[in-house]
């Protein structure tokens, strides 16, 4: 949540900020979990903690992999 506040303060749109968790010890696609409290966004069609939109997940995975791997 701290990063969320900083990103908004630096000009990011709240609608563009999504949460995730990383489990580096896992080797398959499950090393990224698209689950976070900040993902509960009924106004954007996401009603739970897990991001359901495949396009958002794909974009996030590409960004995360580019920055971490």
Helices and strands as residue ranges (DSSP letters): H 2-9, G 14-16, E 21-22, G 29-31, E 32-33, G 37-39, G 42-44, H 54-68
